Amino acid sequence: MMKLYLVEHFFSVQGEGRYMGSPSIFLRFGGCNLRCPGFGESWYKGKRILGCDTVRATNQKLFKDCWEEVADYKYLINIIENYLKNISYKPDIVLTGGEPMIYAQNQIFYEMIEWLVENDFRVTIETNSTIAPSFKEFQAYKNVTFAMAVKLSNSGEPKERRIVPDAINRLAKESKNSFFKFTLDQELINKDAQSQIEEICSGFSNEIYCMPLGDNISDLQSNALGVAEFCLKYGYNYSDRLHVRLWNREEKR
């Protein structure tokens, strides 16, 4: 069985998509099957790193001190229950990464999903939609909302790696309240963002959210208006990146 790694956990508001603004407990898992070199760069100890804005969840070698192996799902439940001690309501649970669905068949990960569903939490898994479970074999996933952040060409990933039609079809049709979420910048909008989104979403009735590229307030603001106008033109839902708007690049937000 693939080892399960937790990178961080925190309590904040959901910053993106359908449940933007909802109080949420986040569990961030380590590892990803994509690299997305088109999504800018970050620096760590003098090294330039291309790709994901949560690089600590994708680069185990550089951030090994953050990666904690999880041996029992009860450890994850205990984390959640400790947050619940300080509030009088049931927040959302958001599983993110990296790419959490690399652990879709991991026993520990799935036992956590079963516990969350059985205890009536609203669970969102943020995924690049290249991996889908067998909903027949792992039925608890039917009650999970998948935020299907299918990567577009601005990710820098080749099309055959970032778009997996079978996985998208299963996630969109066999899970609960799942929605598409696309990250756009002005260059992509001017080029062919609409045709790419149409190709991916054709045949599905799931809601579509578009949000501006940017892991800091300056970049977010430079793309926000163009994305909002794009949504008005084509009838999509605009999603800000609320955590960036409120806390800029502060971690665990």
C-alpha positions as MATLAB code, in Angstrom:
seq = 'MMKLYLVEHFFSVQGEGRYMGSPSIFLRFGGCNLRCPGFGESWYKGKRILGCDTVRATNQKLFKDCWEEVADYKYLINIIENYLKNISYKPDIVLTGGEPMIYAQNQIFYEMIEWLVENDFRVTIETNSTIAPSFKEFQAYKNVTFAMAVKLSNSGEPKERRIVPDAINRLAKESKNSFFKFTLDQELINKDAQSQIEEICSGFSNEIYCMPLGDNISDLQSNALGVAEFCLKYGYNYSDRLHVRLWNREEKR';
ca = [
       0.000    0.000    0.000;
       1.287    3.448   -0.909;
       2.409    5.388    2.157;
       0.074    8.245    3.107;
       1.675   11.598    3.876;
       0.082   14.580    5.588;
       1.840   17.885    4.950;
      -0.250   20.285    7.031;
      -3.672   20.954    8.508;
      -5.415   24.201    9.409;
      -8.766   25.871   10.036;
      -9.768   28.678    7.689;
     -12.405   29.691    5.160;
     -12.737   27.940    1.829;
     -11.204   30.348   -0.642;
     -12.423   28.959   -3.954;
     -15.344   27.426   -5.798;
     -18.916   26.609   -4.808;
     -18.354   26.752   -1.048;
     -16.170   29.880   -1.021;
     -16.368   31.559    2.369;
     -17.417   28.426    4.275;
     -15.496   27.696    7.509;
     -13.414   24.621    6.745;
     -10.866   22.261    8.233;
      -8.169   21.592    5.641;
      -6.004   18.491    5.467;
      -3.225   18.836    2.892;
      -1.694   15.600    1.637;
       1.686   15.233   -0.026;
       2.343   14.059   -3.553;
       1.051   14.819   -7.026;
       1.041   13.152  -10.424;
       1.407   16.505  -12.256;
       4.012   19.270  -12.047;
       2.322   22.245  -13.789;
       5.496   24.212  -14.658;
       3.382   26.940  -16.271;
       2.016   28.114  -12.911;
       4.941   30.374  -12.106;
       7.868   29.864   -9.806;
       8.870   29.915   -6.174;
      12.203   29.914   -4.405;
      13.445   27.736   -1.554;
      16.943   27.972   -0.082;
      18.186   29.628   -3.240;
      16.631   27.037   -5.562;
      14.121   28.035   -8.247;
      11.104   25.724   -8.311;
       8.564   25.792  -11.125;
       4.923   24.870  -10.760;
       2.387   24.447   -7.985;
       1.866   27.300   -5.522;
       1.778   24.674   -2.765;
       5.173   23.274   -3.672;
       5.689   21.979   -0.124;
       3.034   19.374   -0.947;
       4.655   18.306   -4.216;
       8.382   18.278   -3.449;
       9.104   15.763   -0.709;
      12.862   16.033   -1.164;
      13.015   19.732   -0.337;
      10.239   19.760    2.252;
      10.779   16.400    3.921;
      10.371   17.941    7.386;
       6.744   18.792    6.496;
       5.824   15.328    5.267;
       4.416   13.173    8.063;
       3.602    9.542    7.365;
       0.117    8.598    8.601;
      -0.220    5.041    9.907;
      -3.822    5.090   11.140;
      -6.925    6.981    9.987;
      -7.781    7.686   13.635;
      -4.818   10.051   13.734;
      -6.519   12.179   11.068;
      -9.859   11.998   12.879;
      -8.156   13.141   16.069;
      -6.840   16.219   14.246;
     -10.354   17.072   13.109;
     -11.868   16.469   16.534;
      -9.308   18.760   18.157;
     -10.466   21.613   15.920;
     -14.100   20.827   16.724;
     -13.441   21.325   20.449;
     -13.091   25.059   19.864;
     -16.245   25.634   17.807;
     -19.955   24.959   18.266;
     -20.810   23.960   14.692;
     -19.766   21.449   12.053;
     -17.422   22.994    9.442;
     -16.654   21.626    6.007;
     -13.762   19.212    5.577;
     -11.481   19.940    2.627;
      -8.912   17.385    1.451;
      -6.311   18.975   -0.747;
      -2.737   18.627   -1.912;
      -0.769   18.103   -4.004;
      -3.193   15.609   -5.465;
      -5.112   13.712   -2.761;
      -6.590   11.230   -5.221;
      -3.254    9.483   -5.619;
      -4.387    7.941   -2.318;
      -7.891    7.067   -3.550;
      -7.411    3.345   -2.843;
      -5.228    3.787    0.219;
      -6.948    2.006    3.122;
      -6.140    4.702    5.688;
      -7.315    7.501    3.419;
     -10.531    5.686    2.549;
     -11.307    4.803    6.172;
     -11.113    8.521    6.897;
     -13.548    9.211    4.023;
     -15.965    6.611    5.379;
     -15.836    8.129    8.871;
     -16.449   11.637    7.547;
     -19.408   10.534    5.426;
     -20.908    8.450    8.235;
     -20.674   11.484   10.533;
     -22.422   13.766    8.042;
     -19.567   16.132    7.250;
     -19.659   17.984    3.949;
     -16.432   16.784    2.342;
     -14.708   18.374   -0.630;
     -11.723   16.817   -2.372;
      -9.740   19.265   -4.482;
      -8.424   17.291   -7.452;
      -6.875   17.718  -10.876;
      -9.363   15.081  -12.062;
      -6.839   12.731  -13.626;
      -7.604    9.947  -11.111;
     -11.028    8.592  -10.185;
     -11.904    5.745   -7.813;
     -14.232    2.860   -8.516;
     -17.447    4.256   -7.068;
     -18.836    0.739   -6.972;
     -15.967   -0.566   -4.853;
     -15.456    2.594   -2.774;
     -19.018    3.814   -2.347;
     -18.340    6.510    0.252;
     -16.881    8.645   -2.545;
     -20.405    9.018   -3.932;
     -21.106   11.372   -1.029;
     -18.011   13.514   -1.595;
     -17.947   16.757   -3.574;
     -15.044   16.833   -6.028;
     -13.729   20.272   -6.947;
     -12.568   19.229  -10.413;
      -9.699   21.590  -11.141;
      -8.892   20.208  -14.581;
      -5.697   21.818  -15.775;
      -5.692   23.921  -18.943;
      -2.780   24.619  -21.284;
      -1.447   27.434  -19.066;
      -0.430   24.744  -16.559;
       2.396   23.741  -18.889;
       1.326   20.088  -18.746;
       0.803   18.223  -22.043;
      -2.850   17.612  -22.860;
      -2.614   13.829  -22.624;
      -1.410   14.089  -19.009;
      -3.756   16.787  -17.729;
      -6.998   15.616  -19.359;
      -8.165   12.062  -18.612;
     -11.713   11.770  -20.034;
     -12.662    8.586  -18.182;
     -11.664   10.021  -14.807;
     -13.497   13.295  -15.483;
     -16.610   11.404  -16.557;
     -16.700    9.279  -13.402;
     -16.044   12.169  -11.029;
     -18.623   14.393  -12.705;
     -21.397   11.836  -12.967;
     -20.980    9.485  -10.002;
     -20.233   11.851   -7.121;
     -22.303   14.353   -5.154;
     -22.490   18.043   -6.181;
     -19.111   17.999   -7.938;
     -18.141   21.034   -9.999;
     -15.503   22.206  -12.456;
     -12.950   24.822  -11.395;
     -10.575   26.432  -13.890;
      -7.639   28.759  -13.282;
      -7.330   31.487  -15.926;
      -4.987   34.321  -16.775;
      -5.468   37.058  -19.339;
      -3.161   35.449  -21.883;
      -5.188   32.235  -21.885;
      -8.468   34.163  -22.048;
      -7.211   36.013  -25.111;
      -6.068   32.771  -26.691;
      -8.495   29.853  -26.388;
      -9.723   29.432  -22.799;
     -13.328   29.125  -23.897;
     -12.705   26.389  -26.455;
     -10.636   24.400  -23.939;
     -13.356   24.634  -21.281;
     -16.054   23.701  -23.783;
     -14.099   20.628  -24.866;
     -13.645   19.434  -21.276;
     -17.168   20.172  -20.026;
     -19.197   19.136  -23.062;
     -21.887   16.655  -22.068;
     -21.835   17.495  -18.367;
     -24.334   19.539  -16.375;
     -21.959   20.259  -13.469;
     -21.472   23.901  -12.525;
     -18.392   25.676  -13.888;
     -16.326   28.109  -11.827;
     -13.467   30.201  -13.196;
     -10.926   31.931  -10.982;
      -7.929   34.187  -11.593;
      -4.388   32.839  -11.544;
      -2.355   34.262   -8.682;
      -0.957   33.138   -5.329;
      -0.444   36.742   -4.187;
      -2.680   39.801   -4.155;
      -0.832   41.598   -6.942;
      -1.045   38.730   -9.466;
      -4.592   37.911   -8.390;
      -5.710   41.484   -8.960;
      -4.052   41.669  -12.376;
      -6.136   38.705  -13.604;
      -9.373   39.126  -11.640;
     -11.229   41.633  -13.823;
     -10.492   39.743  -17.025;
     -11.770   36.485  -15.510;
     -14.909   38.190  -14.196;
     -15.663   39.620  -17.651;
     -14.980   36.182  -19.192;
     -17.547   34.653  -16.815;
     -20.118   37.337  -17.697;
     -19.586   36.679  -21.395;
     -20.003   32.895  -21.219;
     -22.279   32.439  -18.209;
     -19.783   30.822  -15.841;
     -19.530   31.371  -12.092;
     -16.736   33.685  -10.990;
     -14.684   32.432   -8.078;
     -12.220   34.685   -6.355;
      -9.331   33.252   -4.330;
     -10.603   34.571   -1.041;
      -7.729   33.269    1.089;
      -5.250   35.155   -1.115;
      -7.417   38.287   -1.022;
      -7.552   38.192    2.801;
      -4.126   36.865    3.783;
      -1.936   37.253    0.668;
       0.781   34.554    0.847;
       0.394   33.657    4.498;
       0.675   29.889    4.919;
      -2.085   27.717    6.395;
      -4.765   30.027    5.019;
];
